[in-house]
Amino acid sequence: PRRPPPARTPPRRSAPRRGGRLHAHITLRAPTPAQRRAILTRAAAGLAPDAADTDTDTGALLRSLADEAHGLSGAQLVAVCQRAALAAARRAAAAAPAGEDSTA
């Protein structure tokens, strides 16, 4: 016996755009390089004390990242900072000698 072909489901992206789902559709442009720098600096402020100072390695890195990260949203830029902080914490924890508390 032959099986019938599977039923096709509509693409998931169309569901939120059907009538009655949203009251308004708002399109936001990606941030400019200056806006990306501001977003990254603010996101990194609690993670790196020298983030706002462009003369430091951290500030220069954020400036370079802002110039290269065209097309990313503000939320994506904040996520990049959070992932970098987590990776740095993991590297620091792995490098700390066993039994030593790195929070002191």
N, CA, C and O atoms as CSV, one atom per row, in Angstrom:
chain,resi,resn,atom,element,x,y,z
A,1,PRO,N,N,0.836,-1.190,0.000
A,1,PRO,CA,C,0.000,0.000,0.000
A,1,PRO,C,C,0.879,1.252,0.000
A,1,PRO,O,O,1.910,1.333,0.669
A,2,ARG,N,N,0.438,2.169,-0.745
A,2,ARG,CA,C,1.166,3.427,-0.876
A,2,ARG,C,C,0.707,4.440,0.165
A,2,ARG,O,O,-0.488,4.585,0.421
A,3,ARG,N,N,1.679,5.144,0.767
A,3,ARG,CA,C,1.353,6.159,1.766
A,3,ARG,C,C,1.046,7.480,1.081
A,3,ARG,O,O,1.668,7.810,0.071
A,4,PRO,N,N,0.111,8.229,1.607
A,4,PRO,CA,C,-0.150,9.543,1.024
A,4,PRO,C,C,0.998,10.484,1.362
A,4,PRO,O,O,1.664,10.301,2.380
A,5,PRO,N,N,1.238,11.486,0.527
A,5,PRO,CA,C,2.313,12.434,0.833
A,5,PRO,C,C,1.981,13.215,2.104
A,5,PRO,O,O,0.810,13.441,2.408
A,6,PRO,N,N,3.009,13.627,2.842
A,6,PRO,CA,C,2.743,14.381,4.072
A,6,PRO,C,C,2.061,15.706,3.747
A,6,PRO,O,O,2.300,16.313,2.703
A,7,ALA,N,N,1.214,16.130,4.663
A,7,ALA,CA,C,0.522,17.410,4.485
A,7,ALA,C,C,1.527,18.543,4.593
A,7,ALA,O,O,2.425,18.510,5.434
A,8,ARG,N,N,1.376,19.524,3.755
A,8,ARG,CA,C,2.281,20.669,3.800
A,8,ARG,C,C,1.781,21.666,4.837
A,8,ARG,O,O,0.599,22.007,4.883
A,9,THR,N,N,2.701,22.117,5.654
A,9,THR,CA,C,2.341,23.134,6.640
A,9,THR,C,C,2.810,24.489,6.125
A,9,THR,O,O,3.844,24.581,5.464
A,10,PRO,N,N,2.063,25.523,6.421
A,10,PRO,CA,C,2.491,26.846,5.958
A,10,PRO,C,C,3.780,27.256,6.676
A,10,PRO,O,O,4.034,26.806,7.793
A,11,PRO,N,N,4.579,28.090,6.056
A,11,PRO,CA,C,5.804,28.540,6.724
A,11,PRO,C,C,5.481,29.247,8.034
A,11,PRO,O,O,4.473,29.945,8.145
A,12,ARG,N,N,6.335,29.060,9.006
A,12,ARG,CA,C,6.106,29.658,10.325
A,12,ARG,C,C,6.161,31.177,10.294
A,12,ARG,O,O,5.509,31.838,11.102
A,13,ARG,N,N,6.930,31.731,9.375
A,13,ARG,CA,C,7.095,33.179,9.340
A,13,ARG,C,C,5.806,33.903,8.969
A,13,ARG,O,O,5.641,35.073,9.312
A,14,SER,N,N,4.883,33.227,8.271
A,14,SER,CA,C,3.680,33.908,7.844
A,14,SER,C,C,2.651,34.023,8.962
A,14,SER,O,O,1.798,34.910,8.912
A,15,ALA,N,N,2.703,33.163,9.959
A,15,ALA,CA,C,1.694,33.167,11.021
A,15,ALA,C,C,1.598,34.503,11.762
A,15,ALA,O,O,0.486,35.000,11.939
A,16,PRO,N,N,2.699,35.106,12.202
A,16,PRO,CA,C,2.555,36.374,12.929
A,16,PRO,C,C,2.022,37.510,12.063
A,16,PRO,O,O,1.527,38.505,12.594
A,17,ARG,N,N,2.111,37.382,10.762
A,17,ARG,CA,C,1.686,38.476,9.892
A,17,ARG,C,C,0.232,38.354,9.448
A,17,ARG,O,O,-0.290,39.264,8.803
A,18,ARG,N,N,-0.428,37.255,9.780
A,18,ARG,CA,C,-1.832,37.109,9.407
A,18,ARG,C,C,-2.676,38.107,10.180
A,18,ARG,O,O,-2.290,38.560,11.258
A,19,GLY,N,N,-3.813,38.441,9.630
A,19,GLY,CA,C,-4.691,39.414,10.251
A,19,GLY,C,C,-5.104,39.030,11.655
A,19,GLY,O,O,-5.326,37.853,11.942
A,20,GLY,N,N,-5.210,40.017,12.533
A,20,GLY,CA,C,-5.644,39.791,13.903
A,20,GLY,C,C,-4.537,39.416,14.861
A,20,GLY,O,O,-4.788,39.297,16.060
A,21,ARG,N,N,-3.320,39.226,14.378
A,21,ARG,CA,C,-2.214,38.823,15.248
A,21,ARG,C,C,-1.525,40.023,15.889
A,21,ARG,O,O,-1.254,40.025,17.090
A,22,LEU,N,N,-1.251,41.018,15.099
A,22,LEU,CA,C,-0.534,42.196,15.581
A,22,LEU,C,C,-1.333,43.448,15.246
A,22,LEU,O,O,-2.048,43.496,14.245
A,23,HIS,N,N,-1.203,44.447,16.088
A,23,HIS,CA,C,-1.913,45.694,15.837
A,23,HIS,C,C,-1.137,46.614,14.908
A,23,HIS,O,O,-1.727,47.439,14.210
A,24,ALA,N,N,0.166,46.476,14.899
A,24,ALA,CA,C,0.993,47.338,14.051
A,24,ALA,C,C,2.232,46.564,13.631
A,24,ALA,O,O,2.719,45.694,14.352
A,25,HIS,N,N,2.724,46.899,12.462
A,25,HIS,CA,C,3.970,46.313,11.963
A,25,HIS,C,C,4.981,47.448,11.878
A,25,HIS,O,O,4.792,48.399,11.120
A,26,ILE,N,N,6.047,47.348,12.650
A,26,ILE,CA,C,7.052,48.410,12.714
A,26,ILE,C,C,8.369,47.863,12.193
A,26,ILE,O,O,8.828,46.806,12.626
A,27,THR,N,N,8.968,48.582,11.270
A,27,THR,CA,C,10.272,48.197,10.738
A,27,THR,C,C,11.323,49.127,11.326
A,27,THR,O,O,11.197,50.349,11.248
A,28,LEU,N,N,12.348,48.548,11.909
A,28,LEU,CA,C,13.446,49.333,12.481
A,28,LEU,C,C,14.694,49.125,11.641
A,28,LEU,O,O,14.985,48.013,11.201
A,29,ARG,N,N,15.412,50.188,11.431
A,29,ARG,CA,C,16.674,50.077,10.709
A,29,ARG,C,C,17.770,49.608,11.651
A,29,ARG,O,O,17.703,49.821,12.862
A,30,ALA,N,N,18.762,48.977,11.087
A,30,ALA,CA,C,19.918,48.542,11.881
A,30,ALA,C,C,20.654,49.781,12.385
A,30,ALA,O,O,20.653,50.812,11.713
A,31,PRO,N,N,21.283,49.693,13.558
A,31,PRO,CA,C,21.991,50.854,14.096
A,31,PRO,C,C,23.179,51.268,13.229
A,31,PRO,O,O,23.794,50.446,12.548
A,32,THR,N,N,23.482,52.557,13.274
A,32,THR,CA,C,24.641,53.107,12.560
A,32,THR,C,C,25.912,52.722,13.323
A,32,THR,O,O,25.823,52.235,14.450
A,33,PRO,N,N,27.090,52.930,12.732
A,33,PRO,CA,C,28.326,52.622,13.466
A,33,PRO,C,C,28.429,53.354,14.807
A,33,PRO,O,O,28.863,52.770,15.800
A,34,ALA,N,N,28.034,54.621,14.840
A,34,ALA,CA,C,28.086,55.374,16.105
A,34,ALA,C,C,27.110,54.792,17.124
A,34,ALA,O,O,27.427,54.707,18.310
A,35,GLN,N,N,25.928,54.394,16.666
A,35,GLN,CA,C,24.951,53.788,17.570
A,35,GLN,C,C,25.434,52.421,18.050
A,35,GLN,O,O,25.227,52.058,19.208
A,36,ARG,N,N,26.073,51.668,17.163
A,36,ARG,CA,C,26.625,50.364,17.576
A,36,ARG,C,C,27.705,50.549,18.632
A,36,ARG,O,O,27.769,49.784,19.595
A,37,ARG,N,N,28.560,51.564,18.460
A,37,ARG,CA,C,29.594,51.845,19.470
A,37,ARG,C,C,28.952,52.165,20.815
A,37,ARG,O,O,29.401,51.679,21.852
A,38,ALA,N,N,27.901,52.983,20.797
A,38,ALA,CA,C,27.220,53.348,22.038
A,38,ALA,C,C,26.575,52.125,22.690
A,38,ALA,O,O,26.647,51.963,23.908
A,39,ILE,N,N,25.957,51.281,21.902
A,39,ILE,CA,C,25.319,50.063,22.430
A,39,ILE,C,C,26.369,49.146,23.042
A,39,ILE,O,O,26.193,48.652,24.156
A,40,LEU,N,N,27.450,48.919,22.325
A,40,LEU,CA,C,28.505,48.038,22.830
A,40,LEU,C,C,29.167,48.604,24.081
A,40,LEU,O,O,29.454,47.864,25.022
A,41,THR,N,N,29.410,49.908,24.095
A,41,THR,CA,C,30.040,50.539,25.264
A,41,THR,C,C,29.153,50.405,26.482
A,41,THR,O,O,29.628,50.085,27.572
A,42,ARG,N,N,27.866,50.649,26.302
A,42,ARG,CA,C,26.938,50.545,27.429
A,42,ARG,C,C,26.808,49.093,27.895
A,42,ARG,O,O,26.767,48.829,29.096
A,43,ALA,N,N,26.744,48.158,26.956
A,43,ALA,CA,C,26.615,46.742,27.321
A,43,ALA,C,C,27.864,46.239,28.037
A,43,ALA,O,O,27.773,45.392,28.926
A,44,ALA,N,N,29.024,46.756,27.653
A,44,ALA,CA,C,30.282,46.293,28.242
A,44,ALA,C,C,30.660,47.066,29.503
A,44,ALA,O,O,31.609,46.688,30.191
A,45,ALA,N,N,29.943,48.133,29.817
A,45,ALA,CA,C,30.318,48.987,30.951
A,45,ALA,C,C,30.375,48.219,32.261
A,45,ALA,O,O,31.288,48.439,33.058
A,46,GLY,N,N,29.441,47.337,32.500
A,46,GLY,CA,C,29.452,46.563,33.729
A,46,GLY,C,C,30.435,45.405,33.699
A,46,GLY,O,O,30.738,44.818,34.737
A,47,LEU,N,N,30.928,45.077,32.529
A,47,LEU,CA,C,31.816,43.935,32.379
A,47,LEU,C,C,33.289,44.331,32.340
A,47,LEU,O,O,34.150,43.609,32.844
A,48,ALA,N,N,33.565,45.480,31.739
A,48,ALA,CA,C,34.941,45.968,31.620
A,48,ALA,C,C,34.961,47.439,32.027
A,48,ALA,O,O,34.353,48.266,31.348
A,49,PRO,N,N,35.637,47.779,33.104
A,49,PRO,CA,C,35.616,49.158,33.587
A,49,PRO,C,C,36.161,50.175,32.582
A,49,PRO,O,O,35.784,51.346,32.634
A,50,ASP,N,N,37.030,49.753,31.680
A,50,ASP,CA,C,37.633,50.684,30.727
A,50,ASP,C,C,36.951,50.656,29.358
A,50,ASP,O,O,37.550,51.070,28.365
A,51,ALA,N,N,35.708,50.175,29.292
A,51,ALA,CA,C,35.015,50.027,28.012
A,51,ALA,C,C,34.762,51.367,27.332
A,51,ALA,O,O,34.821,51.455,26.105
A,52,ALA,N,N,34.483,52.404,28.102
A,52,ALA,CA,C,34.157,53.707,27.513
A,52,ALA,C,C,35.399,54.451,27.032
A,52,ALA,O,O,35.287,55.365,26.215
A,53,ASP,N,N,36.577,54.076,27.521
A,53,ASP,CA,C,37.815,54.759,27.150
A,53,ASP,C,C,38.361,54.163,25.859
A,53,ASP,O,O,38.835,53.027,25.846
A,54,THR,N,N,38.294,54.927,24.779
A,54,THR,CA,C,38.716,54.400,23.479
A,54,THR,C,C,40.232,54.244,23.364
A,54,THR,O,O,40.714,53.633,22.411
A,55,ASP,N,N,40.991,54.787,24.320
A,55,ASP,CA,C,42.449,54.651,24.280
A,55,ASP,C,C,42.937,53.320,24.843
A,55,ASP,O,O,44.111,52.979,24.703
A,56,THR,N,N,42.047,52.574,25.475
A,56,THR,CA,C,42.446,51.283,26.043
A,56,THR,C,C,42.216,50.179,25.016
A,56,THR,O,O,41.562,50.386,23.994
A,57,ASP,N,N,42.770,49.000,25.309
A,57,ASP,CA,C,42.571,47.856,24.414
A,57,ASP,C,C,41.095,47.493,24.290
A,57,ASP,O,O,40.614,47.183,23.200
A,58,THR,N,N,40.373,47.534,25.423
A,58,THR,CA,C,38.952,47.194,25.398
A,58,THR,C,C,38.171,48.187,24.558
A,58,THR,O,O,37.342,47.789,23.741
A,59,GLY,N,N,38.424,49.467,24.746
A,59,GLY,CA,C,37.731,50.494,23.971
A,59,GLY,C,C,38.029,50.386,22.487
A,59,GLY,O,O,37.137,50.543,21.654
A,60,ALA,N,N,39.290,50.119,22.157
A,60,ALA,CA,C,39.662,49.965,20.751
A,60,ALA,C,C,39.005,48.728,20.141
A,60,ALA,O,O,38.585,48.749,18.984
A,61,LEU,N,N,38.917,47.650,20.925
A,61,LEU,CA,C,38.270,46.434,20.451
A,61,LEU,C,C,36.783,46.681,20.193
A,61,LEU,O,O,36.245,46.232,19.181
A,62,LEU,N,N,36.116,47.394,21.109
A,62,LEU,CA,C,34.698,47.697,20.918
A,62,LEU,C,C,34.488,48.589,19.697
A,62,LEU,O,O,33.530,48.403,18.947
A,63,ARG,N,N,35.377,49.554,19.499
A,63,ARG,CA,C,35.275,50.436,18.331
A,63,ARG,C,C,35.428,49.624,17.043
A,63,ARG,O,O,34.679,49.829,16.088
A,64,SER,N,N,36.382,48.719,17.015
A,64,SER,CA,C,36.602,47.873,15.850
A,64,SER,C,C,35.406,46.952,15.607
A,64,SER,O,O,34.980,46.768,14.467
A,65,LEU,N,N,34.871,46.378,16.675
A,65,LEU,CA,C,33.717,45.495,16.557
A,65,LEU,C,C,32.507,46.263,16.029
A,65,LEU,O,O,31.764,45.750,15.193
A,66,ALA,N,N,32.306,47.479,16.509
A,66,ALA,CA,C,31.184,48.298,16.050
A,66,ALA,C,C,31.302,48.602,14.566
A,66,ALA,O,O,30.297,48.634,13.856
A,67,ASP,N,N,32.508,48.822,14.096
A,67,ASP,CA,C,32.711,49.117,12.674
A,67,ASP,C,C,32.457,47.889,11.800
A,67,ASP,O,O,32.018,48.023,10.657
A,68,GLU,N,N,32.729,46.705,12.325
A,68,GLU,CA,C,32.595,45.469,11.548
A,68,GLU,C,C,31.227,44.801,11.680
A,68,GLU,O,O,30.903,43.925,10.878
A,69,ALA,N,N,30.427,45.182,12.651
A,69,ALA,CA,C,29.190,44.470,12.968
A,69,ALA,C,C,27.966,45.055,12.273
A,69,ALA,O,O,26.888,45.109,12.865
A,70,HIS,N,N,28.116,45.492,11.028
A,70,HIS,CA,C,26.978,46.085,10.335
A,70,HIS,C,C,25.888,45.037,10.129
A,70,HIS,O,O,26.174,43.878,9.827
A,71,GLY,N,N,24.647,45.457,10.295
A,71,GLY,CA,C,23.517,44.559,10.121
A,71,GLY,C,C,23.029,43.910,11.404
A,71,GLY,O,O,21.938,43.342,11.420
A,72,LEU,N,N,23.804,43.977,12.482
A,72,LEU,CA,C,23.366,43.387,13.743
A,72,LEU,C,C,22.461,44.362,14.483
A,72,LEU,O,O,22.666,45.575,14.432
A,73,SER,N,N,21.468,43.828,15.165
A,73,SER,CA,C,20.570,44.662,15.960
A,73,SER,C,C,21.222,44.964,17.308
A,73,SER,O,O,22.253,44.389,17.657
A,74,GLY,N,N,20.609,45.866,18.048
A,74,GLY,CA,C,21.114,46.192,19.378
A,74,GLY,C,C,21.121,44.978,20.290
A,74,GLY,O,O,22.072,44.773,21.045
A,75,ALA,N,N,20.069,44.172,20.228
A,75,ALA,CA,C,19.995,42.969,21.066
A,75,ALA,C,C,21.105,41.980,20.713
A,75,ALA,O,O,21.681,41.341,21.593
A,76,GLN,N,N,21.396,41.862,19.432
A,76,GLN,CA,C,22.466,40.954,19.017
A,76,GLN,C,C,23.821,41.458,19.496
A,76,GLN,O,O,24.676,40.657,19.875
A,77,LEU,N,N,24.030,42.765,19.486
A,77,LEU,CA,C,25.294,43.334,19.975
A,77,LEU,C,C,25.452,43.098,21.476
A,77,LEU,O,O,26.543,42.769,21.942
A,78,VAL,N,N,24.376,43.263,22.225
A,78,VAL,CA,C,24.419,43.007,23.672
A,78,VAL,C,C,24.730,41.528,23.917
A,78,VAL,O,O,25.502,41.198,24.818
A,79,ALA,N,N,24.135,40.641,23.121
A,79,ALA,CA,C,24.400,39.211,23.267
A,79,ALA,C,C,25.869,38.889,22.997
A,79,ALA,O,O,26.440,38.020,23.655
A,80,VAL,N,N,26.484,39.579,22.038
A,80,VAL,CA,C,27.913,39.381,21.759
A,80,VAL,C,C,28.727,39.726,23.005
A,80,VAL,O,O,29.635,38.982,23.376
A,81,CYS,N,N,28.408,40.849,23.652
A,81,CYS,CA,C,29.127,41.241,24.872
A,81,CYS,C,C,28.933,40.217,25.983
A,81,CYS,O,O,29.885,39.875,26.684
A,82,GLN,N,N,27.723,39.733,26.145
A,82,GLN,CA,C,27.453,38.762,27.198
A,82,GLN,C,C,28.187,37.449,26.947
A,82,GLN,O,O,28.729,36.849,27.876
A,83,ARG,N,N,28.205,37.008,25.705
A,83,ARG,CA,C,28.922,35.773,25.376
A,83,ARG,C,C,30.421,35.938,25.574
A,83,ARG,O,O,31.090,35.016,26.040
A,84,ALA,N,N,30.950,37.099,25.225
A,84,ALA,CA,C,32.380,37.351,25.414
A,84,ALA,C,C,32.727,37.360,26.899
A,84,ALA,O,O,33.763,36.829,27.297
A,85,ALA,N,N,31.865,37.961,27.719
A,85,ALA,CA,C,32.117,37.994,29.159
A,85,ALA,C,C,32.080,36.587,29.749
A,85,ALA,O,O,32.899,36.245,30.602
A,86,LEU,N,N,31.138,35.782,29.298
A,86,LEU,CA,C,31.051,34.411,29.781
A,86,LEU,C,C,32.273,33.607,29.369
A,86,LEU,O,O,32.803,32.830,30.164
A,87,ALA,N,N,32.722,33.785,28.141
A,87,ALA,CA,C,33.922,33.077,27.675
A,87,ALA,C,C,35.155,33.510,28.466
A,87,ALA,O,O,35.998,32.679,28.804
A,88,ALA,N,N,35.262,34.804,28.761
A,88,ALA,CA,C,36.397,35.302,29.553
A,88,ALA,C,C,36.364,34.745,30.970
A,88,ALA,O,O,37.404,34.395,31.529
A,89,ALA,N,N,35.164,34.663,31.552
A,89,ALA,CA,C,35.049,34.105,32.907
A,89,ALA,C,C,35.433,32.631,32.925
A,89,ALA,O,O,36.074,32.159,33.864
A,90,ARG,N,N,35.038,31.914,31.886
A,90,ARG,CA,C,35.410,30.494,31.813
A,90,ARG,C,C,36.916,30.322,31.661
A,90,ARG,O,O,37.513,29.433,32.267
A,91,ARG,N,N,37.531,31.190,30.839
A,91,ARG,CA,C,38.997,31.114,30.674
A,91,ARG,C,C,39.703,31.438,31.983
A,91,ARG,O,O,40.685,30.787,32.339
A,92,ALA,N,N,39.205,32.440,32.698
A,92,ALA,CA,C,39.816,32.817,33.979
A,92,ALA,C,C,39.657,31.699,34.998
A,92,ALA,O,O,40.582,31.419,35.760
A,93,ALA,N,N,38.501,31.063,35.020
A,93,ALA,CA,C,38.270,29.971,35.965
A,93,ALA,C,C,39.166,28.783,35.640
A,93,ALA,O,O,39.677,28.121,36.543
A,94,ALA,N,N,39.353,28.516,34.364
A,94,ALA,CA,C,40.212,27.390,33.971
A,94,ALA,C,C,41.674,27.672,34.272
A,94,ALA,O,O,42.437,26.749,34.553
A,95,ALA,N,N,42.071,28.937,34.215
A,95,ALA,CA,C,43.470,29.301,34.447
A,95,ALA,C,C,43.801,29.415,35.933
A,95,ALA,O,O,44.974,29.359,36.303
A,96,ALA,N,N,42.795,29.574,36.787
A,96,ALA,CA,C,43.036,29.728,38.234
A,96,ALA,C,C,43.501,28.404,38.801
A,96,ALA,O,O,42.988,27.347,38.434
A,97,PRO,N,N,44.479,28.463,39.702
A,97,PRO,CA,C,44.940,27.223,40.369
A,97,PRO,C,C,43.805,26.578,41.158
A,97,PRO,O,O,42.938,27.275,41.684
A,98,ALA,N,N,43.808,25.260,41.240
A,98,ALA,CA,C,42.767,24.527,41.963
A,98,ALA,C,C,42.738,24.953,43.429
A,98,ALA,O,O,43.779,25.109,44.067
A,99,GLY,N,N,41.542,25.137,43.942
A,99,GLY,CA,C,41.389,25.505,45.345
A,99,GLY,C,C,41.482,26.991,45.603
A,99,GLY,O,O,41.220,27.428,46.723
A,100,GLU,N,N,41.841,27.777,44.623
A,100,GLU,CA,C,41.957,29.216,44.825
A,100,GLU,C,C,40.642,29.885,44.428
A,100,GLU,O,O,40.086,29.606,43.366
A,101,ASP,N,N,40.159,30.766,45.290
A,101,ASP,CA,C,38.908,31.478,45.013
A,101,ASP,C,C,39.230,32.712,44.199
A,101,ASP,O,O,39.945,33.596,44.671
A,102,SER,N,N,38.706,32.787,42.966
A,102,SER,CA,C,39.034,33.907,42.083
A,102,SER,C,C,38.153,35.123,42.334
A,102,SER,O,O,38.335,36.149,41.678
A,103,THR,N,N,37.186,35.040,43.280
A,103,THR,CA,C,36.307,36.166,43.552
A,103,THR,C,C,36.893,37.136,44.555
A,103,THR,O,O,36.370,38.237,44.726
A,104,ALA,N,N,37.961,36.752,45.217
A,104,ALA,CA,C,38.553,37.619,46.250
A,104,ALA,C,C,39.364,38.731,45.649
A,104,ALA,O,O,39.928,39.548,46.377
